[in-house]
Amino acid sequence: MRLHWHRSDLRLVDNRGLAAAAGAEGADPAPGDGPALGLFVFDDAVLDHASPPRVAYMLDAVDSLRESYRDHGGDLLLRRGDPTSVLPAVADAHDATGVVWNRAYSGLGRERDDAVRAALDDAGVPVAAYHDALHHEPGSITTNAGEPYSVYSYFWKKWRDREKADPYPAPGTGALATPDDPGDLPTAADLGFDSPEADVPAAGHAAARERLDEFLAGDVYDYADRRDYPADRCTSRLSVHLRWGTIGVREVSAAIREAKADAPSEDARESVEEFRGELAWREFYHHVLNFNPEVVTENYKEYEEEIEWRDDPDEIAAWKAGETGYPIVDAGMRQLKQEAYMHNRVRMIVASFLTKDLCCDWRHGYAHFRERLVDHNTANDNGGWQWAASTGTDAQPYFRIFNPMTQGERYDPAAEYIKRYVPELEGVNADDIHSWHELGLSERNRLAPDYPHPIVDHGDRREEALAMFKRARGEDPEAD
Ligand SMILES: Cc1cc2nc3c(=O)[nH]c(=O)nc-3n(C[C@H](O)[C@H](O)[C@H](O)COP(=O)(O)OP(=O)(O)OC[C@H]3O[C@@H](n4cnc5c(N)ncnc54)[C@H](O)[C@@H]3O)c2cc1C
């Protein structure tokens, strides 16, 4: 029997490691012999970094994966503990002749994989790890000098033109094993977590595929025009499914190819291509993280001097609560609280506001997103924060500072998104909402007595942020 250790690949379909373990036709060779026994370990070290929404999605996804195993005549083995001891013990108890998994790319994930591999080596069990979560493995898309890219546009050109593999086959009949003692699915409380405050989306491959099909049936064709408008809800919402691997990237790309072939116009085809560009951003940030694991805690970009962040606890608390008096920022932070999700344009706005209006270290924002986002993954979250803070690879230049009022006006002109999440502004017209900071105190009190006044002045803080970055660059903050 071969063991397949599921981690962020909670699916049977298009799963490279599982296809190898199950000896599926066209799959990679694997050590030992079949059938494949699927294993998921509730790893205490991973749970230490988890949060209620992610635990809720993970449990639902594991439950759904187990159902899929059962539908295919097998079962999923569930265990809790340290994988360095669980894997050798399970391998021993089930006479496993080989163990396989799909590779991790974060620093912690790679350290864990190395430790488990060493433990299995000591136990004399052969191991194989496969590249699965991305189309192109870190190290396979490089500059002509063989270096990883730090500029997305160059990465994209190579990524775009590189052939994409087809989905891997699902395990065939009789290819999955049924263990005697599969173990019970724990509850969130068993794992030490509360139920999430937010509504978490349905998990599992069927839910992911349904979402993909729905998106590709229409919204993808005008994604390029509509993706920046948060009220529109036209983006794919695949991030959580890609994060947990409830759908495989090859399956997504195969469906995209079909959608592109069926596109009703040249504009629609270009729109599909723009969507592919977002999938490439995901891969770009995974490559960056793979080669620079220290970015989780450190700036990617070096400044001459330390950046003297302001880090005011009251301002950070107002930002987290969605009580800054900047309507688009508050709407985003409240969407995060309610849905464990935030639209990409608004993520950029709230991240810019935290780092450049509140002059607050991006690490505070990253920690809050990690706690709240159901789709949090280290590569994208860190990439997004360091981009906004002008400390990352291919980041926003330090002098590009979003004006939260004009961003709101441009991307939510009717204030529909804002009103969805900020009910205090329900009766206020969009023009007043977009010029909230310019209205007098009594006017604001009259229009929306329960909504906060702006906690900072954007113009003043913009100057302060510019000076902060100039000092970090070793420049005279007074100079133009
Ligand atoms: C500060 C900040 C933090 C972020 N944190 C995360 C995070 O923890 N997890 C996460 O998946 N994305 C993160 N993003 C990127 C992006 O906001 C989300 O991927 C996107 O909003 C998810 O919605 P969607 O699936 O509908 O996206 P779509 O627009 O439909 O995009 C399709 C897919 O492409 C990928 N993608 C899209 N935009 C980006 C991007 N800018 N960078 C990398 N990949 C992208 C995602 O996998 C997404 O599911 C962050 C962005 C910022 C600015």
Ligand as a Chemical Component Dictionary entry (heavy atoms), coordinates in Angstrom:
data_LIG
# 
_chem_comp.id                   LIG 
_chem_comp.type                 NON-POLYMER 
_chem_comp.pdbx_formal_charge   0 
_chem_comp.three_letter_code    LIG 
# 
loop_
_chem_comp_atom.comp_id 
_chem_comp_atom.atom_id 
_chem_comp_atom.alt_atom_id 
_chem_comp_atom.type_symbol 
_chem_comp_atom.charge 
_chem_comp_atom.model_Cartn_x 
_chem_comp_atom.model_Cartn_y 
_chem_comp_atom.model_Cartn_z 
_chem_comp_atom.pdbx_ordinal 
LIG C1  C1  C 0 -3.021  43.283 0.801  1  
LIG C2  C2  C 0 -3.437  42.082 -0.033 2  
LIG C3  C3  C 0 -3.550  40.827 0.555  3  
LIG C4  C4  C 0 -3.924  39.722 -0.223 4  
LIG N1  N1  N 0 -4.008  38.492 0.391  5  
LIG C5  C5  C 0 -4.326  37.405 -0.351 6  
LIG C6  C6  C 0 -4.390  36.121 0.243  7  
LIG O1  O1  O 0 -4.139  35.932 1.442  8  
LIG N2  N2  N 0 -4.756  35.074 -0.545 9  
LIG C7  C7  C 0 -5.030  35.228 -1.871 10 
LIG O2  O2  O 0 -5.346  34.237 -2.546 11 
LIG N3  N3  N 0 -4.936  36.426 -2.454 12 
LIG C8  C8  C 0 -4.608  37.522 -1.745 13 
LIG N4  N4  N 0 -4.550  38.742 -2.348 14 
LIG C9  C9  C 0 -4.755  38.841 -3.806 15 
LIG C10 C10 C 0 -6.214  39.079 -4.257 16 
LIG O3  O3  O 0 -6.769  40.139 -3.552 17 
LIG C11 C11 C 0 -7.094  37.841 -4.090 18 
LIG O4  O4  O 0 -6.472  36.719 -4.660 19 
LIG C12 C12 C 0 -8.452  38.031 -4.777 20 
LIG O5  O5  O 0 -9.097  39.165 -4.284 21 
LIG C13 C13 C 0 -9.303  36.799 -4.552 22 
LIG O6  O6  O 0 -10.569 36.957 -5.140 23 
LIG P1  P1  P 0 -10.928 36.131 -6.453 24 
LIG O7  O7  O 0 -10.599 34.703 -6.268 25 
LIG O8  O8  O 0 -12.311 36.482 -6.804 26 
LIG O9  O9  O 0 -9.903  36.766 -7.496 27 
LIG P2  P2  P 0 -9.902  36.788 -9.079 28 
LIG O10 O10 O 0 -9.813  38.211 -9.479 29 
LIG O11 O11 O 0 -10.986 35.982 -9.637 30 
LIG O12 O12 O 0 -8.494  36.138 -9.424 31 
LIG C14 C14 C 0 -8.332  34.741 -9.695 32 
LIG C15 C15 C 0 -7.234  34.170 -8.846 33 
LIG O13 O13 O 0 -5.988  34.773 -9.170 34 
LIG C16 C16 C 0 -5.191  34.914 -7.990 35 
LIG N5  N5  N 0 -4.977  36.341 -7.745 36 
LIG C17 C17 C 0 -5.808  37.359 -8.057 37 
LIG N6  N6  N 0 -5.228  38.535 -7.730 38 
LIG C18 C18 C 0 -4.029  38.238 -7.191 39 
LIG C19 C19 C 0 -2.966  39.026 -6.657 40 
LIG N7  N7  N 0 -3.010  40.361 -6.619 41 
LIG N8  N8  N 0 -1.890  38.390 -6.158 42 
LIG C20 C20 C 0 -1.798  37.041 -6.209 43 
LIG N9  N9  N 0 -2.763  36.243 -6.705 44 
LIG C21 C21 C 0 -3.871  36.840 -7.192 45 
LIG C22 C22 C 0 -5.994  34.299 -6.842 46 
LIG O14 O14 O 0 -5.604  32.958 -6.707 47 
LIG C23 C23 C 0 -7.430  34.413 -7.359 48 
LIG O15 O15 O 0 -8.280  33.455 -6.813 49 
LIG C24 C24 C 0 -4.174  39.869 -1.597 50 
LIG C25 C25 C 0 -4.068  41.147 -2.180 51 
LIG C26 C26 C 0 -3.705  42.236 -1.406 52 
LIG C27 C27 C 0 -3.600  43.600 -2.047 53 
# 
loop_
_chem_comp_bond.comp_id 
_chem_comp_bond.atom_id_1 
_chem_comp_bond.atom_id_2 
_chem_comp_bond.value_order 
_chem_comp_bond.pdbx_ordinal 
LIG C1  C2  SING 1  
LIG C2  C3  SING 2  
LIG C2  C26 DOUB 3  
LIG C3  C4  DOUB 4  
LIG C4  N1  SING 5  
LIG C4  C24 SING 6  
LIG N1  C5  DOUB 7  
LIG C5  C6  SING 8  
LIG C5  C8  SING 9  
LIG C6  O1  DOUB 10 
LIG C6  N2  SING 11 
LIG N2  C7  SING 12 
LIG C7  O2  DOUB 13 
LIG C7  N3  SING 14 
LIG N3  C8  DOUB 15 
LIG C8  N4  SING 16 
LIG N4  C9  SING 17 
LIG N4  C24 SING 18 
LIG C9  C10 SING 19 
LIG C10 O3  SING 20 
LIG C10 C11 SING 21 
LIG C11 O4  SING 22 
LIG C11 C12 SING 23 
LIG C12 O5  SING 24 
LIG C12 C13 SING 25 
LIG C13 O6  SING 26 
LIG O6  P1  SING 27 
LIG P1  O7  DOUB 28 
LIG P1  O8  SING 29 
LIG P1  O9  SING 30 
LIG O9  P2  SING 31 
LIG P2  O10 DOUB 32 
LIG P2  O11 SING 33 
LIG P2  O12 SING 34 
LIG O12 C14 SING 35 
LIG C14 C15 SING 36 
LIG C15 O13 SING 37 
LIG C15 C23 SING 38 
LIG O13 C16 SING 39 
LIG C16 N5  SING 40 
LIG C16 C22 SING 41 
LIG N5  C17 SING 42 
LIG N5  C21 SING 43 
LIG C17 N6  DOUB 44 
LIG N6  C18 SING 45 
LIG C18 C19 SING 46 
LIG C18 C21 DOUB 47 
LIG C19 N7  SING 48 
LIG C19 N8  DOUB 49 
LIG N8  C20 SING 50 
LIG C20 N9  DOUB 51 
LIG N9  C21 SING 52 
LIG C22 O14 SING 53 
LIG C22 C23 SING 54 
LIG C23 O15 SING 55 
LIG C24 C25 DOUB 56 
LIG C25 C26 SING 57 
LIG C26 C27 SING 58 
# 
